[in-house]
Amino acid sequence: MMRKNGERSEPNVFLNAGIGGLTGLMSAMILLLIIAVLTSMDKIPEMYMKEATILSVALGALFGSYSASRRQKGKALLTGLGTGAVMFLLTLIISALSKSKALTGALTPYIFASILIGSVLGAILSARSAKRI
């Protein structure tokens, strides 16, 4: 029910962090698909796949955090960190359900760090652009 005095309820931080985590994960998967196609076409050498994976995860987290923080319109850093947490948990759940046992892989700490850095940078960029307006 909407109040008659025109006040709107503030968006939920947890809901926006969840949506941002899903957005970040999907954008990271799209970037990984593009990188896999470029690798199969021999445009990117296969020896750079670890770096490309970490970069695509960081860019996905940055995009998800930026979009979630823009939707929140306040508490940008909290929303960005929540987005990173959701994205990392989804990544861990997916890797735990896979048969390759990538949960204890060598890239897991690097993926966690890249998600954390990307989500914080996305929140900072979102907070900066909101202040300029």
CNS distance restraints for C-alpha pairs under 8 A (distance, minus, plus):
assign (resid   2 and name CA) (resid   6 and name CA) 7.93 0.50 0.50
assign (resid   2 and name CA) (resid   8 and name CA) 7.76 0.50 0.50
assign (resid   3 and name CA) (resid   7 and name CA) 6.39 0.50 0.50
assign (resid   3 and name CA) (resid   8 and name CA) 7.68 0.50 0.50
assign (resid  11 and name CA) (resid  15 and name CA) 7.96 0.50 0.50
assign (resid  11 and name CA) (resid  16 and name CA) 7.57 0.50 0.50
assign (resid  11 and name CA) (resid  71 and name CA) 7.91 0.50 0.50
assign (resid  11 and name CA) (resid  72 and name CA) 5.96 0.50 0.50
assign (resid  12 and name CA) (resid  16 and name CA) 6.30 0.50 0.50
assign (resid  12 and name CA) (resid  72 and name CA) 7.55 0.50 0.50
assign (resid  13 and name CA) (resid  17 and name CA) 6.03 0.50 0.50
assign (resid  13 and name CA) (resid  72 and name CA) 6.75 0.50 0.50
assign (resid  13 and name CA) (resid  75 and name CA) 7.94 0.50 0.50
assign (resid  13 and name CA) (resid  78 and name CA) 7.78 0.50 0.50
assign (resid  13 and name CA) (resid  79 and name CA) 5.91 0.50 0.50
assign (resid  14 and name CA) (resid  18 and name CA) 6.11 0.50 0.50
assign (resid  14 and name CA) (resid  79 and name CA) 7.47 0.50 0.50
assign (resid  14 and name CA) (resid  82 and name CA) 7.13 0.50 0.50
assign (resid  15 and name CA) (resid  19 and name CA) 6.23 0.50 0.50
assign (resid  16 and name CA) (resid  20 and name CA) 5.92 0.50 0.50
assign (resid  16 and name CA) (resid  68 and name CA) 5.35 0.50 0.50
assign (resid  16 and name CA) (resid  69 and name CA) 7.67 0.50 0.50
assign (resid  16 and name CA) (resid  71 and name CA) 7.08 0.50 0.50
assign (resid  16 and name CA) (resid  72 and name CA) 6.71 0.50 0.50
assign (resid  16 and name CA) (resid  79 and name CA) 7.03 0.50 0.50
assign (resid  16 and name CA) (resid  83 and name CA) 7.84 0.50 0.50
assign (resid  17 and name CA) (resid  21 and name CA) 5.99 0.50 0.50
assign (resid  17 and name CA) (resid  65 and name CA) 7.64 0.50 0.50
assign (resid  17 and name CA) (resid  68 and name CA) 6.11 0.50 0.50
assign (resid  17 and name CA) (resid  79 and name CA) 5.42 0.50 0.50
assign (resid  17 and name CA) (resid  80 and name CA) 6.95 0.50 0.50
assign (resid  17 and name CA) (resid  82 and name CA) 5.09 0.50 0.50
assign (resid  17 and name CA) (resid  83 and name CA) 4.33 0.50 0.50
assign (resid  17 and name CA) (resid  86 and name CA) 7.03 0.50 0.50
assign (resid  18 and name CA) (resid  22 and name CA) 6.27 0.50 0.50
assign (resid  18 and name CA) (resid  82 and name CA) 7.52 0.50 0.50
assign (resid  18 and name CA) (resid  83 and name CA) 6.20 0.50 0.50
assign (resid  18 and name CA) (resid  86 and name CA) 6.05 0.50 0.50
assign (resid  19 and name CA) (resid  23 and name CA) 6.08 0.50 0.50
assign (resid  19 and name CA) (resid  64 and name CA) 7.96 0.50 0.50
assign (resid  19 and name CA) (resid  68 and name CA) 6.94 0.50 0.50
assign (resid  19 and name CA) (resid  83 and name CA) 7.79 0.50 0.50
assign (resid  20 and name CA) (resid  24 and name CA) 5.96 0.50 0.50
assign (resid  20 and name CA) (resid  64 and name CA) 4.41 0.50 0.50
assign (resid  20 and name CA) (resid  65 and name CA) 5.66 0.50 0.50
assign (resid  20 and name CA) (resid  66 and name CA) 7.99 0.50 0.50
assign (resid  20 and name CA) (resid  67 and name CA) 6.43 0.50 0.50
assign (resid  20 and name CA) (resid  68 and name CA) 4.77 0.50 0.50
assign (resid  20 and name CA) (resid  83 and name CA) 5.35 0.50 0.50
assign (resid  21 and name CA) (resid  25 and name CA) 6.07 0.50 0.50
assign (resid  21 and name CA) (resid  61 and name CA) 7.36 0.50 0.50
assign (resid  21 and name CA) (resid  64 and name CA) 5.91 0.50 0.50
assign (resid  21 and name CA) (resid  65 and name CA) 7.34 0.50 0.50
assign (resid  21 and name CA) (resid  82 and name CA) 7.90 0.50 0.50
assign (resid  21 and name CA) (resid  83 and name CA) 4.59 0.50 0.50
assign (resid  21 and name CA) (resid  84 and name CA) 6.40 0.50 0.50
assign (resid  21 and name CA) (resid  85 and name CA) 7.66 0.50 0.50
assign (resid  21 and name CA) (resid  86 and name CA) 5.13 0.50 0.50
assign (resid  21 and name CA) (resid  87 and name CA) 4.44 0.50 0.50
assign (resid  22 and name CA) (resid  26 and name CA) 6.11 0.50 0.50
assign (resid  22 and name CA) (resid  64 and name CA) 7.44 0.50 0.50
assign (resid  22 and name CA) (resid  86 and name CA) 7.73 0.50 0.50
assign (resid  22 and name CA) (resid  87 and name CA) 6.61 0.50 0.50
assign (resid  23 and name CA) (resid  27 and name CA) 6.12 0.50 0.50
assign (resid  23 and name CA) (resid  60 and name CA) 7.73 0.50 0.50
assign (resid  23 and name CA) (resid  63 and name CA) 7.65 0.50 0.50
assign (resid  23 and name CA) (resid  64 and name CA) 5.09 0.50 0.50
assign (resid  24 and name CA) (resid  28 and name CA) 6.04 0.50 0.50
assign (resid  24 and name CA) (resid  60 and name CA) 4.38 0.50 0.50
assign (resid  24 and name CA) (resid  61 and name CA) 4.81 0.50 0.50
assign (resid  24 and name CA) (resid  62 and name CA) 7.24 0.50 0.50
assign (resid  24 and name CA) (resid  63 and name CA) 5.93 0.50 0.50
assign (resid  24 and name CA) (resid  64 and name CA) 3.95 0.50 0.50
assign (resid  24 and name CA) (resid  65 and name CA) 7.18 0.50 0.50
assign (resid  24 and name CA) (resid  87 and name CA) 6.79 0.50 0.50
assign (resid  25 and name CA) (resid  29 and name CA) 6.15 0.50 0.50
assign (resid  25 and name CA) (resid  57 and name CA) 7.65 0.50 0.50
assign (resid  25 and name CA) (resid  60 and name CA) 6.18 0.50 0.50
assign (resid  25 and name CA) (resid  61 and name CA) 7.16 0.50 0.50
assign (resid  25 and name CA) (resid  64 and name CA) 7.68 0.50 0.50
assign (resid  25 and name CA) (resid  87 and name CA) 6.00 0.50 0.50
assign (resid  25 and name CA) (resid  90 and name CA) 7.93 0.50 0.50
assign (resid  25 and name CA) (resid  91 and name CA) 7.79 0.50 0.50
assign (resid  26 and name CA) (resid  30 and name CA) 6.23 0.50 0.50
assign (resid  26 and name CA) (resid  60 and name CA) 7.53 0.50 0.50
assign (resid  27 and name CA) (resid  31 and name CA) 6.20 0.50 0.50
assign (resid  27 and name CA) (resid  60 and name CA) 5.12 0.50 0.50
assign (resid  27 and name CA) (resid  63 and name CA) 7.61 0.50 0.50
assign (resid  27 and name CA) (resid  64 and name CA) 7.86 0.50 0.50
assign (resid  28 and name CA) (resid  32 and name CA) 6.08 0.50 0.50
assign (resid  28 and name CA) (resid  56 and name CA) 5.42 0.50 0.50
assign (resid  28 and name CA) (resid  57 and name CA) 5.14 0.50 0.50
assign (resid  28 and name CA) (resid  58 and name CA) 7.89 0.50 0.50
assign (resid  28 and name CA) (resid  59 and name CA) 6.90 0.50 0.50
assign (resid  28 and name CA) (resid  60 and name CA) 4.36 0.50 0.50
assign (resid  28 and name CA) (resid  61 and name CA) 7.51 0.50 0.50
assign (resid  29 and name CA) (resid  33 and name CA) 6.11 0.50 0.50
assign (resid  30 and name CA) (resid  34 and name CA) 6.29 0.50 0.50
assign (resid  31 and name CA) (resid  35 and name CA) 6.17 0.50 0.50
assign (resid  31 and name CA) (resid  56 and name CA) 5.78 0.50 0.50
assign (resid  31 and name CA) (resid  60 and name CA) 7.90 0.50 0.50
assign (resid  32 and name CA) (resid  36 and name CA) 6.04 0.50 0.50
assign (resid  32 and name CA) (resid  52 and name CA) 7.90 0.50 0.50
assign (resid  32 and name CA) (resid  53 and name CA) 6.66 0.50 0.50
assign (resid  32 and name CA) (resid  56 and name CA) 6.37 0.50 0.50
assign (resid  33 and name CA) (resid  37 and name CA) 6.24 0.50 0.50
assign (resid  34 and name CA) (resid  38 and name CA) 6.20 0.50 0.50
assign (resid  35 and name CA) (resid  39 and name CA) 6.02 0.50 0.50
assign (resid  35 and name CA) (resid  44 and name CA) 7.66 0.50 0.50
assign (resid  35 and name CA) (resid  52 and name CA) 7.31 0.50 0.50
assign (resid  36 and name CA) (resid  40 and name CA) 6.17 0.50 0.50
assign (resid  37 and name CA) (resid  41 and name CA) 6.28 0.50 0.50
assign (resid  38 and name CA) (resid  42 and name CA) 6.32 0.50 0.50
assign (resid  38 and name CA) (resid  43 and name CA) 5.25 0.50 0.50
assign (resid  38 and name CA) (resid  44 and name CA) 5.87 0.50 0.50
assign (resid  39 and name CA) (resid  43 and name CA) 5.72 0.50 0.50
assign (resid  39 and name CA) (resid  44 and name CA) 4.77 0.50 0.50
assign (resid  39 and name CA) (resid  45 and name CA) 6.23 0.50 0.50
assign (resid  39 and name CA) (resid  46 and name CA) 6.25 0.50 0.50
assign (resid  44 and name CA) (resid  48 and name CA) 7.28 0.50 0.50
assign (resid  45 and name CA) (resid  49 and name CA) 7.66 0.50 0.50
assign (resid  48 and name CA) (resid  52 and name CA) 6.11 0.50 0.50
assign (resid  49 and name CA) (resid  53 and name CA) 5.97 0.50 0.50
assign (resid  50 and name CA) (resid  54 and name CA) 6.33 0.50 0.50
assign (resid  50 and name CA) (resid 107 and name CA) 7.75 0.50 0.50
assign (resid  51 and name CA) (resid  55 and name CA) 6.09 0.50 0.50
assign (resid  52 and name CA) (resid  56 and name CA) 6.02 0.50 0.50
assign (resid  53 and name CA) (resid  57 and name CA) 6.19 0.50 0.50
assign (resid  54 and name CA) (resid  58 and name CA) 6.18 0.50 0.50
assign (resid  54 and name CA) (resid 110 and name CA) 6.93 0.50 0.50
assign (resid  54 and name CA) (resid 111 and name CA) 5.87 0.50 0.50
assign (resid  54 and name CA) (resid 114 and name CA) 6.36 0.50 0.50
assign (resid  55 and name CA) (resid  59 and name CA) 6.15 0.50 0.50
assign (resid  55 and name CA) (resid 114 and name CA) 7.45 0.50 0.50
assign (resid  56 and name CA) (resid  60 and name CA) 6.03 0.50 0.50
assign (resid  57 and name CA) (resid  61 and name CA) 6.15 0.50 0.50
assign (resid  57 and name CA) (resid 111 and name CA) 6.92 0.50 0.50
assign (resid  57 and name CA) (resid 114 and name CA) 6.66 0.50 0.50
assign (resid  57 and name CA) (resid 115 and name CA) 6.33 0.50 0.50
assign (resid  58 and name CA) (resid  62 and name CA) 6.12 0.50 0.50
assign (resid  58 and name CA) (resid 111 and name CA) 7.86 0.50 0.50
assign (resid  58 and name CA) (resid 114 and name CA) 4.82 0.50 0.50
assign (resid  58 and name CA) (resid 115 and name CA) 5.16 0.50 0.50
assign (resid  58 and name CA) (resid 116 and name CA) 7.95 0.50 0.50
assign (resid  58 and name CA) (resid 117 and name CA) 7.02 0.50 0.50
assign (resid  58 and name CA) (resid 118 and name CA) 4.72 0.50 0.50
assign (resid  58 and name CA) (resid 119 and name CA) 7.68 0.50 0.50
assign (resid  59 and name CA) (resid  63 and name CA) 6.13 0.50 0.50
assign (resid  59 and name CA) (resid 118 and name CA) 6.27 0.50 0.50
assign (resid  60 and name CA) (resid  64 and name CA) 6.09 0.50 0.50
assign (resid  60 and name CA) (resid 118 and name CA) 7.59 0.50 0.50
assign (resid  61 and name CA) (resid  65 and name CA) 5.87 0.50 0.50
assign (resid  61 and name CA) (resid  83 and name CA) 7.55 0.50 0.50
assign (resid  61 and name CA) (resid  84 and name CA) 6.37 0.50 0.50
assign (resid  61 and name CA) (resid  87 and name CA) 7.36 0.50 0.50
assign (resid  61 and name CA) (resid 115 and name CA) 5.42 0.50 0.50
assign (resid  61 and name CA) (resid 116 and name CA) 7.76 0.50 0.50
assign (resid  61 and name CA) (resid 118 and name CA) 5.01 0.50 0.50
assign (resid  61 and name CA) (resid 119 and name CA) 5.02 0.50 0.50
assign (resid  61 and name CA) (resid 122 and name CA) 7.51 0.50 0.50
assign (resid  62 and name CA) (resid  66 and name CA) 5.95 0.50 0.50
assign (resid  62 and name CA) (resid 115 and name CA) 7.84 0.50 0.50
assign (resid  62 and name CA) (resid 118 and name CA) 4.30 0.50 0.50
assign (resid  62 and name CA) (resid 119 and name CA) 4.87 0.50 0.50
assign (resid  62 and name CA) (resid 120 and name CA) 7.48 0.50 0.50
assign (resid  62 and name CA) (resid 121 and name CA) 6.28 0.50 0.50
assign (resid  62 and name CA) (resid 122 and name CA) 4.44 0.50 0.50
assign (resid  62 and name CA) (resid 123 and name CA) 7.80 0.50 0.50
assign (resid  63 and name CA) (resid  67 and name CA) 6.14 0.50 0.50
assign (resid  63 and name CA) (resid 119 and name CA) 7.90 0.50 0.50
assign (resid  63 and name CA) (resid 122 and name CA) 6.45 0.50 0.50
assign (resid  64 and name CA) (resid  68 and name CA) 6.10 0.50 0.50
assign (resid  64 and name CA) (resid  83 and name CA) 6.92 0.50 0.50
assign (resid  64 and name CA) (resid 119 and name CA) 7.37 0.50 0.50
assign (resid  64 and name CA) (resid 122 and name CA) 7.60 0.50 0.50
assign (resid  65 and name CA) (resid  69 and name CA) 5.92 0.50 0.50
assign (resid  65 and name CA) (resid  79 and name CA) 7.19 0.50 0.50
assign (resid  65 and name CA) (resid  80 and name CA) 4.76 0.50 0.50
assign (resid  65 and name CA) (resid  81 and name CA) 7.85 0.50 0.50
assign (resid  65 and name CA) (resid  83 and name CA) 5.68 0.50 0.50
assign (resid  65 and name CA) (resid  84 and name CA) 7.20 0.50 0.50
assign (resid  65 and name CA) (resid 118 and name CA) 7.71 0.50 0.50
assign (resid  65 and name CA) (resid 119 and name CA) 5.00 0.50 0.50
assign (resid  65 and name CA) (resid 120 and name CA) 7.46 0.50 0.50
assign (resid  65 and name CA) (resid 122 and name CA) 5.01 0.50 0.50
assign (resid  65 and name CA) (resid 123 and name CA) 5.75 0.50 0.50
assign (resid  66 and name CA) (resid  70 and name CA) 6.11 0.50 0.50
assign (resid  66 and name CA) (resid  80 and name CA) 7.32 0.50 0.50
assign (resid  66 and name CA) (resid 119 and name CA) 7.54 0.50 0.50
assign (resid  66 and name CA) (resid 122 and name CA) 4.32 0.50 0.50
assign (resid  66 and name CA) (resid 123 and name CA) 5.45 0.50 0.50
assign (resid  66 and name CA) (resid 125 and name CA) 6.94 0.50 0.50
assign (resid  66 and name CA) (resid 126 and name CA) 5.48 0.50 0.50
assign (resid  67 and name CA) (resid  71 and name CA) 6.32 0.50 0.50
assign (resid  67 and name CA) (resid 126 and name CA) 7.92 0.50 0.50
assign (resid  68 and name CA) (resid  72 and name CA) 6.25 0.50 0.50
assign (resid  68 and name CA) (resid  79 and name CA) 6.72 0.50 0.50
assign (resid  68 and name CA) (resid  80 and name CA) 7.14 0.50 0.50
assign (resid  68 and name CA) (resid  83 and name CA) 7.43 0.50 0.50
assign (resid  69 and name CA) (resid  73 and name CA) 6.43 0.50 0.50
assign (resid  69 and name CA) (resid  74 and name CA) 7.31 0.50 0.50
assign (resid  69 and name CA) (resid  75 and name CA) 7.57 0.50 0.50
assign (resid  69 and name CA) (resid  76 and name CA) 4.90 0.50 0.50
assign (resid  69 and name CA) (resid  77 and name CA) 7.69 0.50 0.50
assign (resid  69 and name CA) (resid  79 and name CA) 5.80 0.50 0.50
assign (resid  69 and name CA) (resid  80 and name CA) 6.30 0.50 0.50
assign (resid  69 and name CA) (resid 122 and name CA) 7.81 0.50 0.50
assign (resid  69 and name CA) (resid 123 and name CA) 5.84 0.50 0.50
assign (resid  69 and name CA) (resid 126 and name CA) 6.05 0.50 0.50
assign (resid  69 and name CA) (resid 127 and name CA) 7.57 0.50 0.50
assign (resid  70 and name CA) (resid  76 and name CA) 7.69 0.50 0.50
assign (resid  70 and name CA) (resid 126 and name CA) 5.90 0.50 0.50
assign (resid  70 and name CA) (resid 127 and name CA) 7.90 0.50 0.50
assign (resid  70 and name CA) (resid 130 and name CA) 7.89 0.50 0.50
assign (resid  72 and name CA) (resid  76 and name CA) 7.00 0.50 0.50
assign (resid  72 and name CA) (resid  79 and name CA) 7.43 0.50 0.50
assign (resid  73 and name CA) (resid 130 and name CA) 7.82 0.50 0.50
assign (resid  74 and name CA) (resid 127 and name CA) 7.87 0.50 0.50
assign (resid  75 and name CA) (resid  79 and name CA) 6.21 0.50 0.50
assign (resid  76 and name CA) (resid  80 and name CA) 6.01 0.50 0.50
assign (resid  76 and name CA) (resid 123 and name CA) 5.27 0.50 0.50
assign (resid  76 and name CA) (resid 124 and name CA) 7.25 0.50 0.50
assign (resid  76 and name CA) (resid 126 and name CA) 7.05 0.50 0.50
assign (resid  76 and name CA) (resid 127 and name CA) 6.04 0.50 0.50
assign (resid  77 and name CA) (resid  81 and name CA) 6.09 0.50 0.50
assign (resid  77 and name CA) (resid 120 and name CA) 6.61 0.50 0.50
assign (resid  77 and name CA) (resid 123 and name CA) 5.29 0.50 0.50
assign (resid  77 and name CA) (resid 124 and name CA) 6.88 0.50 0.50
assign (resid  78 and name CA) (resid  82 and name CA) 6.08 0.50 0.50
assign (resid  79 and name CA) (resid  83 and name CA) 6.07 0.50 0.50
assign (resid  79 and name CA) (resid 123 and name CA) 7.34 0.50 0.50
assign (resid  80 and name CA) (resid  84 and name CA) 6.29 0.50 0.50
assign (resid  80 and name CA) (resid 119 and name CA) 5.15 0.50 0.50
assign (resid  80 and name CA) (resid 120 and name CA) 5.73 0.50 0.50
assign (resid  80 and name CA) (resid 122 and name CA) 6.83 0.50 0.50
assign (resid  80 and name CA) (resid 123 and name CA) 4.99 0.50 0.50
assign (resid  81 and name CA) (resid  85 and name CA) 6.17 0.50 0.50
assign (resid  81 and name CA) (resid 116 and name CA) 7.16 0.50 0.50
assign (resid  81 and name CA) (resid 119 and name CA) 6.16 0.50 0.50
assign (resid  81 and name CA) (resid 120 and name CA) 6.39 0.50 0.50
assign (resid  82 and name CA) (resid  86 and name CA) 6.13 0.50 0.50
assign (resid  83 and name CA) (resid  87 and name CA) 6.07 0.50 0.50
assign (resid  83 and name CA) (resid 119 and name CA) 6.71 0.50 0.50
assign (resid  84 and name CA) (resid  88 and name CA) 6.05 0.50 0.50
assign (resid  84 and name CA) (resid 115 and name CA) 5.70 0.50 0.50
assign (resid  84 and name CA) (resid 116 and name CA) 5.74 0.50 0.50
assign (resid  84 and name CA) (resid 118 and name CA) 7.91 0.50 0.50
assign (resid  84 and name CA) (resid 119 and name CA) 5.36 0.50 0.50
assign (resid  85 and name CA) (resid  89 and name CA) 6.08 0.50 0.50
assign (resid  85 and name CA) (resid 116 and name CA) 7.93 0.50 0.50
assign (resid  86 and name CA) (resid  90 and name CA) 6.09 0.50 0.50
assign (resid  87 and name CA) (resid  91 and name CA) 6.17 0.50 0.50
assign (resid  87 and name CA) (resid 115 and name CA) 7.57 0.50 0.50
assign (resid  88 and name CA) (resid  92 and name CA) 6.15 0.50 0.50
assign (resid  88 and name CA) (resid 112 and name CA) 6.55 0.50 0.50
assign (resid  88 and name CA) (resid 115 and name CA) 6.96 0.50 0.50
assign (resid  89 and name CA) (resid  93 and name CA) 6.10 0.50 0.50
assign (resid  90 and name CA) (resid  94 and name CA) 6.12 0.50 0.50
assign (resid  91 and name CA) (resid  95 and name CA) 6.14 0.50 0.50
assign (resid  92 and name CA) (resid  96 and name CA) 5.95 0.50 0.50
assign (resid  92 and name CA) (resid 103 and name CA) 6.46 0.50 0.50
assign (resid  93 and name CA) (resid  97 and name CA) 6.23 0.50 0.50
assign (resid  94 and name CA) (resid  98 and name CA) 6.35 0.50 0.50
assign (resid  95 and name CA) (resid 100 and name CA) 7.77 0.50 0.50
assign (resid  95 and name CA) (resid 101 and name CA) 6.77 0.50 0.50
assign (resid  95 and name CA) (resid 102 and name CA) 5.68 0.50 0.50
assign (resid  95 and name CA) (resid 103 and name CA) 5.49 0.50 0.50
assign (resid  96 and name CA) (resid 101 and name CA) 6.50 0.50 0.50
assign (resid  96 and name CA) (resid 102 and name CA) 7.21 0.50 0.50
assign (resid  96 and name CA) (resid 103 and name CA) 5.73 0.50 0.50
assign (resid  98 and name CA) (resid 102 and name CA) 7.68 0.50 0.50
assign (resid 101 and name CA) (resid 105 and name CA) 7.56 0.50 0.50
assign (resid 103 and name CA) (resid 108 and name CA) 6.94 0.50 0.50
assign (resid 104 and name CA) (resid 108 and name CA) 6.79 0.50 0.50
assign (resid 106 and name CA) (resid 110 and name CA) 7.99 0.50 0.50
assign (resid 107 and name CA) (resid 111 and name CA) 5.99 0.50 0.50
assign (resid 108 and name CA) (resid 112 and name CA) 6.16 0.50 0.50
assign (resid 109 and name CA) (resid 113 and name CA) 6.17 0.50 0.50
assign (resid 110 and name CA) (resid 114 and name CA) 6.05 0.50 0.50
assign (resid 111 and name CA) (resid 115 and name CA) 6.06 0.50 0.50
assign (resid 112 and name CA) (resid 116 and name CA) 6.15 0.50 0.50
assign (resid 113 and name CA) (resid 117 and name CA) 6.09 0.50 0.50
assign (resid 114 and name CA) (resid 118 and name CA) 5.88 0.50 0.50
assign (resid 115 and name CA) (resid 119 and name CA) 5.95 0.50 0.50
assign (resid 116 and name CA) (resid 120 and name CA) 6.18 0.50 0.50
assign (resid 117 and name CA) (resid 121 and name CA) 6.09 0.50 0.50
assign (resid 118 and name CA) (resid 122 and name CA) 6.08 0.50 0.50
assign (resid 119 and name CA) (resid 123 and name CA) 6.22 0.50 0.50
assign (resid 120 and name CA) (resid 124 and name CA) 6.16 0.50 0.50
assign (resid 121 and name CA) (resid 125 and name CA) 6.07 0.50 0.50
assign (resid 122 and name CA) (resid 126 and name CA) 6.10 0.50 0.50
assign (resid 123 and name CA) (resid 127 and name CA) 6.11 0.50 0.50
assign (resid 124 and name CA) (resid 128 and name CA) 6.10 0.50 0.50
assign (resid 125 and name CA) (resid 129 and name CA) 6.21 0.50 0.50
assign (resid 126 and name CA) (resid 130 and name CA) 6.22 0.50 0.50
assign (resid 127 and name CA) (resid 131 and name CA) 6.40 0.50 0.50
assign (resid 128 and name CA) (resid 132 and name CA) 6.58 0.50 0.50
assign (resid 129 and name CA) (resid 133 and name CA) 6.76 0.50 0.50
